[in-house]
């Protein structure tokens, strides 16, 4: 199946610093990628939809200036958590939409996720 | 906000037992229902994409059924093995967005 790579897997940073997480589709082009956040024992919550060559679409309640998303190429989207604070500590995971099977059954392929701990 | 519910939240079964769990979703705006298998420290892996009411799909010992009219899907595992231990996620696809359940955590005890 298609492969999506997410890096880094784990990151620990000091409060006030910025952290960048990369999401790459390795064997297909993805015009659309998604960023999720997961709190313990909760479902994946969509943060934003990343569209290649255009601005990301953020879900209600997600701060655009806090979570910067850049989708500069068909295989790479990045999420930057700016001025991170302890409450930003969470599990972040990306997915890329593959339309190889046709638009009617677009399939998501996920990265491995990134665990962010802000001290 | 669309609500996708999975039950049970967690499940422990003995090796060799068969098991099943449920994904409930709104019956309106249905486009597709996806099942994923998510092992710790790995990416969620796509199991099935189901689109038609009455669909039944099978992959080895794992199968799934779909009822779009009443808004549920069942995932069955026959003869559970320890390597089946994982979280099983379903996602309701409206064509514009995927809505995820909280997952069912399965532990198969050898």
Interface residues (C-beta under 8 A of the other chain):
Chain A: X1 X4 X6 X9 X34 X36 X41 X42 X43 X44 X46 X101 X104 X105 X106 X107 X108 X109 X110 X111 X112 X113
Chain B: X4 X9 X31 X32 X34 X36 X41 X42 X43 X44 X45 X46 X49 X51 X89 X91 X93 X97 X98 X100 X101 X102 X103
